[in-house]
Amino acid sequence: MDKFLHRFNLNLLLAVFLAVILWLFVTGDDITRTTMVRKIIQEVPLSYENLDQGLAVVKMPQTVDMTLEGLPSAFDELAESELEAYLDLTAVEAGTHQVQVRGKAPRGLTLISLAPRQVEVSIEKLQSRYFPVEVQFSGRPAAGWDLQKHSCHPVQLELEAVSSLLERVARVVVYIDLDDRRDRFEIEEMPLLLDSDGEEIGGVTVSPPKVTVMVHLAAEGETGPVMEE
């Protein structure tokens, strides 16, 4: 009888112990899911808005860190597109400025802080200049055909950018491939902006964005006007 009671008490204690462990596991998981947490989201893309016409941002940080608070479930599958960090450049003039970083948190989360709180932004005035269009040919026309003349429209383009970029532009070139071409043809191409080393320059607004080139190829022995640009 004593042995039976002893075994019964051991089984009872074991059952109680397992029940307590299960209760703690369930309660702990529930507490975890309902406890607010904070997380730092690094390298959130930084944008800007409300920049006056005629100005351009030439230097600013690309990302900031964002601290958010919320339930763990709100962080699940959080997409980068839901995070917003930006600069309000309303009435900010040309020059170098310290601008406060602003942000918006996704639904279900609270924005706690942004780091850094302020960033340095360099702004310059846009300038415009006209550049002549240069047409360059590559490839060989079809057998028995030669380039007689060509023309382009427009013959010059307006480039708009900050002065530091415009000063780098040495040539505005349209490349035309003559490989296996014959007769007359017309083609529309986007020009390339090149510096003095032949490297392409970006970040410049080109107006109009494309150039139409008219090309006249003549058969061998056919007389025609002298080639012109």
Sequence and secondary structure as in RCSB ss.txt:
>XXXX:A:sequence
MDKFLHRFNLNLLLAVFLAVILWLFVTGDDITRTTMVRKIIQEVPLSYENLDQGLAVVKMPQTVDMTLEGLPSAF
DELAESELEAYLDLTAVEAGTHQVQVRGKAPRGLTLISLAPRQVEVSIEKLQSRYFPVEVQFSGRPAAGWDLQKH
SCHPVQLELEAVSSLLERVARVVVYIDLDDRRDRFEIEEMPLLLDSDGEEIGGVTVSPPKVTVMVHLAAEGETGP
VMEE
>XXXX:A:secstr
 HHHHHHHHHHHHHHHHHHHHHHHHHHHHHHHHHS EEEEEEEEEEEEE   TTEEEEE  SEEEEEEEE HHHH
TT  GGG EEEEE TT  SEEEEEEEEEE  TTEEEEEEESSEEEEEEEEEEEEEEEEEEEEES  STTEEEEEE
EEESSEEEEEEEHHHHTT  EEEEEEE TT  SEEEEEE  EEE TTS B  S EEESS EEEEEEEEETT    
    
